[in-house]
Amino acid sequence: MFHGQIKAVAFDADDTLWVNEPFFDRVKADVAEMMSDYIPAKGFMEILEQTQSRNIGVFGYGVKSFVISMVEAATAVASGRGISSEIERIIELGRSMLTNPVEPIAGVEDVLRSLCGNYELLMITKGDVAEQQRKISLSGMAPYFDHIEILAEKDESSYEGILRKHCIRCDEFLMVGNSVKSDILPVVGVGGSAVHIPFHTTWVHEKVSEVELRGREYIELGSACELLPLLMIS
């Protein structure tokens, strides 16, 4: 499909190469249940999402930022009542998230193995540097990649900077990821190609409206394995 014009292929990491969001979903549900004496679970989730939206610009992405937002949301719904045991539990849950094993998404390593040597490969992820480096190390996937970039945010200027840094032309660049907001639209916006591989759960802050999608062309696949025929690799 790409007729040989693609020279560099980049992959998102969380929920593209390995499982990530389900860990957050489980902890959110646990904390919402823990706080149910103060507010129904749905109400706590709404407050938590609002708190996270407000805090991203200050604390960035990742588990540590998530824990700060959970503590803040729990304190807010408790309305001055002592919740020291609940806060201790939130911190404990956050600590366990930072020691979770890395679970590769089925088939993705076979795809990397096939592409390696045929394309310039990049891993482009965002979040807390130490947290992402840990997952990269545990995944064992680093040797497949020519370049690994950990960003504070994924936007058009970030992608333009990476392409300049590695002397990659926009029209020869393909980004593969699960987030339309972070992996697809910014790349299309700078003139690159993009493949969306949806994950079964998506963080609400990574969702986009129909208006944002208008006029943006990209390919959607069911799994990473479907990439190989598009890149003329059997």
C-alpha positions in Angstrom: 0.0 0.0 0.0 2.8 2.4 0.8 4.5 1.6 -2.5 8.0 1.7 -1.1 8.0 5.4 0.0 8.2 4.6 3.8 11.8 4.5 5.1 11.2 4.9 8.8 8.5 3.3 11.0 7.8 4.5 14.5 5.9 2.7 17.2 4.1 4.0 20.3 4.9 2.0 23.4 2.1 1.9 26.0 -0.9 -0.2 24.7 0.9 -0.5 21.3 3.9 -2.6 22.2 2.8 -3.6 25.7 -0.2 -3.5 28.0 -0.6 -0.3 30.1 -4.1 1.2 30.5 -5.7 -1.8 32.1 -3.4 -1.4 35.1 -4.7 2.2 35.6 -8.3 1.1 35.1 -8.0 -1.6 37.8 -6.5 0.8 40.3 -9.1 3.5 39.5 -11.9 0.9 40.2 -10.2 -0.1 43.5 -9.9 3.4 44.7 -13.4 4.4 43.6 -14.8 1.4 45.6 -12.6 2.4 48.6 -14.1 5.9 48.5 -17.7 4.7 48.1 -18.6 5.6 51.7 -18.1 9.2 50.6 -19.3 9.3 47.0 -20.7 6.8 44.5 -18.0 5.2 42.3 -19.1 7.1 39.2 -18.9 10.4 40.9 -15.4 9.7 42.2 -14.3 8.7 38.7 -15.6 12.0 37.3 -13.7 14.0 40.0 -10.6 12.0 39.3 -10.7 12.6 35.6 -11.2 16.4 36.2 -8.3 16.4 38.6 -6.0 14.5 36.2 -6.9 16.9 33.4 -5.9 19.8 35.6 -2.7 18.2 36.8 -1.3 16.9 33.5 0.2 20.3 32.6 2.0 20.4 36.0 2.9 16.8 36.8 2.9 15.3 33.3 1.9 11.6 32.6 2.6 8.4 34.4 2.0 6.6 37.6 3.4 9.3 39.9 1.2 12.0 38.4 -1.7 9.5 38.6 -1.1 8.9 42.3 -1.0 12.6 43.1 -4.3 13.1 41.3 -5.9 10.1 43.2 -4.8 11.5 46.5 -6.1 15.0 45.6 -9.4 13.6 44.4 -9.8 11.4 47.5 -9.1 14.3 49.8 -11.6 16.5 48.0 -14.5 14.0 48.3 -13.7 13.3 51.9 -14.4 17.0 52.7 -12.1 17.3 55.6 -12.7 13.9 57.1 -9.5 11.9 58.0 -8.6 9.5 55.3 -5.0 8.6 56.2 -5.5 4.9 55.7 -7.1 5.5 52.3 -4.2 7.7 51.3 -1.7 5.0 52.4 -3.6 2.5 50.3 -3.5 4.7 47.3 0.3 5.1 47.6 0.6 1.3 48.0 -1.4 0.8 44.8 0.8 3.3 43.0 4.0 1.6 44.2 2.7 -1.8 42.9 2.0 -0.2 39.5 5.6 0.8 39.3 6.8 -2.8 39.8 4.3 -4.4 37.5 5.8 -6.9 34.9 5.8 -5.7 31.3 3.2 -7.7 29.2 4.0 -7.5 25.5 1.0 -7.3 23.2 0.6 -10.6 21.2 2.4 -10.7 17.9 4.1 -7.3 18.2 7.6 -8.7 18.7 7.3 -10.8 15.6 6.5 -7.7 13.6 9.5 -5.8 15.0 11.7 -8.8 14.1 10.4 -8.7 10.5 10.8 -5.0 10.1 14.2 -4.7 11.8 16.9 -4.2 9.1 14.3 -3.4 6.4 13.3 0.0 7.9 14.7 2.5 10.3 12.7 1.8 13.5 11.8 4.3 16.2 10.0 3.9 19.5 8.3 7.2 20.4 6.6 7.2 23.8 5.6 9.9 26.4 5.5 10.0 30.1 7.9 9.9 33.1 11.4 9.1 31.9 12.4 6.7 34.6 9.1 4.9 34.4 9.3 4.5 30.6 12.9 3.5 30.7 12.1 0.7 33.2 9.3 -0.7 30.9 11.6 -0.4 27.9 14.3 -2.4 29.7 12.0 -5.1 31.0 10.3 -5.5 27.6 13.5 -6.6 25.9 12.5 -4.7 22.8 15.1 -2.0 22.8 17.5 -3.9 20.4 14.9 -3.7 17.6 15.0 0.1 17.5 17.4 2.5 15.9 16.1 5.3 18.1 14.1 5.6 21.3 12.5 8.9 22.2 10.6 9.6 25.5 8.6 12.8 25.3 6.8 15.0 27.7 4.0 15.4 25.1 3.3 14.2 21.6 2.3 17.0 19.4 3.2 18.3 16.0 6.2 20.2 17.2 7.5 17.1 19.0 7.3 15.0 15.9 8.8 17.7 13.8 11.7 17.8 16.2 12.3 14.1 16.1 12.2 14.0 12.3 14.7 16.8 12.1 17.0 15.2 14.7 17.1 11.9 12.8 17.1 13.4 9.2 13.8 11.7 8.3 11.5 13.2 5.7 7.9 13.6 6.6 6.7 11.7 3.6 8.9 8.8 4.4 7.7 8.5 8.0 5.0 6.1 9.3 3.8 6.2 12.9 1.9 3.2 14.5 0.0 3.6 17.7 -3.2 3.1 19.7 -4.0 6.8 20.4 -5.6 8.9 17.7 -4.8 12.0 19.7 -1.2 11.4 20.4 0.0 8.9 17.7 -2.1 9.7 14.6 -3.4 13.3 14.3 -0.1 15.1 15.0 1.8 12.9 12.5 -0.8 13.4 9.8 -0.6 17.1 10.6 3.1 17.3 9.8 2.7 15.3 6.5 3.5 11.8 7.7 1.6 8.6 7.4 -0.2 6.9 10.4 -1.6 3.6 11.3 -4.1 3.3 14.2 -4.3 0.0 16.0 -7.0 0.5 18.7 -6.5 -1.1 22.1 -9.6 -2.4 23.9 -9.5 0.4 26.5 -8.5 4.0 26.0 -7.8 6.7 28.5 -10.5 9.4 28.3 -7.9 12.1 27.8 -6.7 10.4 24.6 -10.1 10.4 23.0 -10.9 12.9 20.2 -14.1 14.3 18.7 -15.5 13.7 15.2 -14.7 17.3 14.4 -11.0 16.7 15.1 -11.0 13.7 12.7 -12.5 15.5 9.7 -10.1 15.6 6.7 -7.5 13.5 8.5 -6.6 10.4 6.6 -5.0 7.4 8.2 -5.3 3.6 8.2 -6.9 1.5 11.0 -5.8 -2.1 11.5 -6.9 -4.8 13.9 -3.4 -5.9 15.0 0.3 -5.1 14.4 0.6 -8.3 12.3 -1.5 -6.6 9.6 1.2 -4.0 9.1 3.6 -6.4 7.3 1.6 -6.7 4.0 1.2 -2.9 3.9 5.0 -2.6 4.1 5.5 -5.3 1.6 6.9 -7.8 4.0 5.4 -11.3 4.1 
